[in-house]
Amino acid sequence: MGPCAEYQLSINPPSRSVDKEPFFPFLTVYPPAPRAKPPDSMGLVSTCSLCYHDLLGQWMQHEMGTQQPNSPWSRQYQVKTFVCFLCLNEKKRKLGLRTMQLARLPVFILTPKPANSLFVDNGDHVLVGVCTDCRPAGTGGLTTIQGGSVILSLPTASQMVSNTQC
């Protein structure tokens, strides 16, 4: 799973009524991301790894009944904003969501994740969603300080795997 790997989500319900496969009908009317392909003839849309895992996580929350309404046709999904993993500020996705691939270090795995942050752990490395302001700082091994408290110590450049824009 690379930082810009392409995943597919279905906008149509599964063909068998007993299946509980995720589908996202809101994507038929939601404006696509820049440079995104339209849905294909099978009703599949391409998405980046972060958005794919984020939507699947939200689908699972709906399925477990932790959010209302629960009908797949009327569900609301959080897709306009995200919380930057580094600065913890809420940002609009269309203004600069970037994928940062990090070494799989305990500081990233064991630290509680802020709500609406984008975080994917594949066992080899970690993908996080960062804003355009934090992306350059993420490659320098800097420490982020907010209100006098150390929020996050970033790995050194040799520990950093990659930093990309999808």
N, C-alpha and C positions, 0 to 999 in steps of 0.2 A: 504494500500500500504506500505509494509515493504521495508527496504533498499535493500534487496536482492530478492524482489518479481520477479517472472518470467513472462515476457510478450511475446507475439508472433507477428511477422510481416510476411506478405505474400510476397513471391518472385514472385508470379504469378498475372496477372491482374484479376480483378473480372470477374466472369462468365457472368454477364449481362453487355452489352456494355454501358448502360446508367449510371451505377454506377461509382462514382468517389472515390471508396475506395482506400486508399493508398496501393501501392505495390512497392517492391524494388528489381527489377531484378538484380541489381549489386551484391546483396548478393549471387547469384549463383556462382560467380567467386571470391568473396572477401574471403580471408583466415579467417576461423572462429577463434573466441577467444579461448584461452586455455580452455580445459574441456567443450567446447561447443558441443552441439549435432548437427548432420547434419540435413538439412531440412527433414521434415517428408513427408509422401506420399501425403499430401494435399498442399505441398509447403510452409509450415510454419516453421520459424526459431525462436528459443527462444532467448530472450535478457533481459538484466537487465532493471530496471525502467529508469535509466538515459539515456541509449542508445535508448530505445524505445521512450521516450518523445522527445529526441533530433532529431531523424530521422523523427518523425511525424511533428515536428516544421519546419524542413527543407523541408519536403513534402509540407506543407502549404505555405511556402514562394515561392516554385516553382509554386504551383497552383495559387497564387495571381500574378504571373508574375514578381516578383521582382528579379528573377535570370534567366539567360539564360544558356543553351537551356532549353526549357520547355517540351519537350517530355519525359514522364516517362522512356523511354528506353535509353535515352542518358544523363540523369541528372547526375551531379557530386555531391557527398555528402561529407561533411567534417567528416571523421570518424577516421583519423589517429592521430589527436591531439585534445587537449582540453585545456582550460585555467583554471588553478586551482582557485577555488573560494576564497581561502585564500591568497595565495601569488601573484596571478595574472600573474604567469608565464605560458607560453605555454609549455605543456609537451606532450610526446607521450603516447597515451592510453595504448599501450602494455607494457610500462615500469612502469606502476603503477597508473592506475585510481582507486581510492577508493571512495566508497559511504559513505558520512557522513550524518546522520540524525540529524537535529537540531530542537530545540524548535521553534515554529512559532513566532518569535519576530519581532517588527517593523524594527529593524536594518537590518534584512535580507529581509523583504518584500518590504520596501520602498526605499532601496538603489538601484540605477541603477546597472544592471548586466553587467559585461564585455562581449564583443562579444566572442562567442565560449566557454563560461562557461556553465556548466551543472547545471541546477537549476529546481527543480520540487516542486511546492507548492500544496499540496493536501487539504488544509484547516485545517488540524490537526497538521501537522509538515512540515518541509522543507527537501528535499534531495538535496545535493550539491555534485559535483565532486571535489575531492581534490587529490593532489599528495601524494606520499609516504613520502615526506619530511615534509609536513604539517599535515599529519594525526595524528602523536603523539602530536603535539602542539595543535591540535583541542580539545583534551580531557582535557587539562590542564587549560582552561580559560585564556589563554595568550592574550596579545595584539600584533598584528603584526605591526612592524614599518618599513617603507621603505623610505629612503631618508629624515629622520627626521619627516615625517608626519605619523600620525596614520591612517592606512588603514582600519582596522576592529577590533572591540573589540568583542571577542568571549564570549559566555555565560559561566557562571560558570558550574562546573561539574554537579550540581544539575539541571541546566536548559537544559543540553545536554541530548538528548534522547538516541542516540546510535551511534556507530562508527564501521562500518564493511567493509569488503572486499568482493565484489561479485565475 
